[in-house]
Amino acid sequence: MSKNYILDRTLGFLPLNTSWVPSVRFLLRRNRFFHLKSTFLHKPHILEVGPGGGTILAELSLQGHMCTYIEQSIDAQELMIKHFSFLPAAPSHYDNEKHGLADALVALDVLEHIEDDEKAIRYWASMVKPEGFLCLSVPCHQRKWSRGDEWAGHYRRYEKAQLINLLNRTGLTIEHMECYGFPLANITEFVGRFYYRTQGSNLTKQEASSRSGVSRNMYSRLSPFMRSFLFKTIIQLFYFLQGCFKNFDIGSGYIVIVTKSKK
């Protein structure tokens, strides 16, 4: 395990001497992801698209999964290599002949960074075994669009019906869909609207997307507090609350589990 991280049951991997720290939204998403993983993503080979800092991939690896990934951001690749030497190097593309088809593909808050989202989902499905799973998360509700979305290089936020129609068009079967993050992620997104107004940027969407997975300037100052007993107690309360409201369309993002047909 990396000397730069500790593994915490409540928060996952936490930095000791690095600028990357998990955002509140990331922690809420991680909590729901691992809750769903126990039901749907228990087979050995998991492929993650856009793992960013690589902490979820590292957790999956330590749980015994064979993990591979695709990451276009050079900054993210360097961060993973620096802190998680036990992870494989990222291929520029996924070679089915070399790596085989995955049992499951995970793409958490990646789809909104891609202009042709339908093409992306079809491509991802081609890398998964028949009857395999895809776990996707996206930010929800276009009315919540803000400078934070622009800063991160998003093309869109998703409405529930829009996402369902997209997945149906690609021939995937929805096994589970929920809205996560309420109420804490809603609060942090609202606060973030004021912060990102001060963050000017001349980056392209691709450059902004590459930065978004690893840049945590706003959160890095909170790293000591995030390791405290008080913060862990508070975040566990919000884990519980988002689970209570997951079937209401009032959160910050959607997590969906879909299966690929036998064809």
N, C-alpha and C positions, 0 to 999 in steps of 0.2 A: 504494500500500500504506500501511497505517496507520503513523504514526510511533511508535505505542505497542507495536507487535509486531515481532518478527523471525520469519522463516520458516526453520525448521531441518529438515533432511532426516530426522532421527531422531525428532524430537518434534513436528513441525508448527509451528503458530503458538505463540509464547511471548511472554508479557507483558514489557514493560520497566518500566512505571510504573503498573500497575493491580493490583488485588487478585485478579483472576481468574487462576488457574493450572490447568493440567490435572492431574487426579488420576491416580494410577498406573493405576487401572482404565480411565480414559478413554484413556490412552496405549496400553494393551494392546488395547483395543477398536479404536482408530484403526488400529493396525498391521494387525490382521486385516481390517478393513474395506477398507483400500486394497489389500491383497493380493487380496481377492476382487473388488474393483472392476475390476481389470485383465482379469478373465475375464467378468464379468457386466454391469457397469455402465459400458459404454464409449459408449453413445449420448448425444446432446447434452443433452437436457432432463431435469434431475433436480430433483425436488421433495423437500425435507426437512421433516418434521414435528417440531417441538420441537427446533430446533438449539441451544438454550441459548446458550452464548457465541459460537456461529457460526463456530468455527474450522475445522471440517470443511467447512462450506458455503463458506467463504472459499477453502480449498484447492481445492475442486472448481471454483469460479469461475475461479481463476487457471489451472487446467488446461484451460480453454476450454469448460466446460459452461455452458449457460444454466440458471441456478439460481433457483428460487423457493422460498418457504418459508411455513409457517404456524407462528406462535409466539404462544401465549396470554399468556405471562408478560411483563408490562410491563417488569420489570427486565431480562429477557433482550433484549427489543427495544431498549431504551435502550443496553445494552452493545454490541450489534451496530452500531447506528447510530454510536456514539461511535468504535468502533475499525475498522469496515469500511465506509467510506463508499461503496465500489463495489458493495455488496450492495443489492438492491432493498428497499423498505419492506415490512414483513410485512402481508399482507391479513388481515382478521379471519376470512375463510374463503376457500377456494380456488374461484375462478370459472372453470369449465371453458370457458365461452364466451369469456372474456377471455384466459386464459392457455393454453388448449388442454390436451389430455391429456398428461401427462408420460410420458417413456420409462421412467422409474424413480422410485420413491418410497423414501425412506430415513427410517426411524424408529428411532433408536438409543436404547434404554432409555427408551422412551416408553409402551409398551403397559401396563406394570405400574402406571402412574399412572392408568389409565382403568378405571372400574368395569365397564362393559360392553365387554369387549375384543373380542368377536365383532362387535358393531356397528361398532366402530372399524375393524377390519380390512376389513369390507365397504365402509365408506365410503372408506377409503384406496384400495382396489382400484378403486373407481369413478372415481378421478382418474388412473388409469394406462391407457395404450393397451393394446389387445388384444395379448397375447404380451409385454407389458412386465413389468418386474421390480419386486418389492418386496424391500427389504433391511431386516430387523428384528433387533433385539437385545433380549434380556430377561435379568434376573438369574435364576439357576437354583437349584433345590433348596429347597423350602419349609422343610426342616429347618434351613437356615441363616438363617431369619428372625431379625432382631435389631432393636435400637433404631435402627440405621442405616436400616433399611427404613421404620420409623415416621417418623423424622426427614425422610426424602425424600418421604413421602406415597404410598408404595406400597400397592396393594391386595393384591398377591400376589407370590410368586416362582413360577417355572414348573418343572414336571417335564417331562422329554423327551416322554413319551407324551402328556401333557396338551397340550403345544404342538403336537405333530403332529396330534392329534385336532382341535384348534381350527382349524388351517389347512386340514385336510381338509374340515371342515364348511363353510368359506367358499368351497370350490371352487377353491382355489389349489393349484398343483403345486409340491412341494418339489424344488428343483434341488440345493440344498446345505445341509447343517446341520452345525454344529460347536460344540464346547464350548471356550470360550476362557478364558484367564487363569491356568491352572495353571502353576506354583505361586504366583506372586507375588501375584495378586489374592486368592487364598485367604488368604495371610498378612496382607495389608492389611485385608481384611474382618474377620479375627479381631482384629487390633489395634483396628480401628474400633469393635468392640463395646464396648470399655472407654471410648473417647472419647465415643461418643454417649450413654452412660449419664449423662454429666455435662451433656448439652445438653437441658435442659428446653424444652418448647415447647407453646404453647396454640393453635397454628395448625390450621386445617382441612386436610384432605388436599389440597385445591386450592391453598391458600396454601403449604403445604409443598412441593408439586410445583413451583410457580413459583419457589420459592427454591432448590430443589435443583440446578437447572441452572447457577446463577451463583454460589452461595455456596461459597467455598473457604477458609474461615478456617483450617482445619487445615493446608492445603497452602501457603497464601500465604507462610508463614515459610520454606518450603523453596525458594522460587523461585530464589535465587542458586545453590544446590547443583544444582538441576535443569538449569541451563544449563552445568554443569561437564562436562569431558571424562570424569571418573570416572563420573558418573551416566549419561551417554550410553552408556558402555561397558557398565555394569551392565544397563541397560534393554535393550540390544541382545541380551545373553545371554538375558534372559527372553523377549524376542520369539521367539528361536529355540526356547526350551524350550516355550512355549505352542503353537508350531506342531507340535512333536513329539508333544504330548499332545492335540491338537485332536479326535481321534476317540475319546477316552476321556471318559466322562461324569463328570469329576472337577474341572472348572474352576469358575469363578464365574458364567458367563453363557453363553447360547446366541446365536449369530449364524446366521440362516437366510436363504437366498435363495429366493424363490418366484416363480413366473410366473403371470400371468393368462391364462385361456383365451381363445380367439378369439371366443367368444360375447359 
